[in-house]
């Protein structure tokens, strides 16, 4: 099982949650660097735009974890990406945990944690057998620092970080690198459905928020490090707090 980039210097990259925000920026950055990118997401219009640019669009709701392994196997068709960016995620409307809708709890756990584990399980064995690969996880500062009104989101990101670091130890003897992206305040569409326009304007006031393209540039820089260098985690946030 080989990634298509093994012979020509071009990596095959799979990015989940690639239709907006950080995921889209990462997908476009890898594409701009000359790699073959498969973009997985739910927004058909965004997928069409990515396809027109030369990326391979794959419509898939990763929050629906039932049968996910089989759906991924169909997409991969025996191929093993050289790079996997586990970026898909969601956040429910901020609020006291006691008032949370149970459905929002299940959706956040499935979308932020369960699917990333299942996607990794579908791809990591092939990377291990090949003796090369790089897996990224888009985490959050909320998984490392407590915030009010985001208990379940923080729990999913903390669990994702723990999984990423343990997976790194499982795979490093086989030449596979694992990196957790610990993102601080990034100006992205993540909150567009759960915060009002005024609330989002206040969050990003002063134009000090990190941009998705900044995160993408760091991902490319980390991936470009020599194969013997494994950046286990990098934190990226605004310069002024």
Secondary structure, DSSP 4 states (H G I P E B T S, - for coil): ---GGGTTSPPEEEEESTTSHHHHHHHHHHHHTT-EEEEEES-HHHHHHHHHTT-EEEE--TT--TTHHHHHHHHHTT---SEEEE-----PPP--GGG--HHHHHHHHIIIIIHHHHHHHHHHHHHHHHT-EEEEEE--GGGTS--TT-HHHHHHHHHHHHHHHHHHHHHGGGTEEEEEEEE-SEESGGGTTTS-HHHHHHHTGGG-SEEHHHHHHHHHHHHTS-TT----EEEE--S--
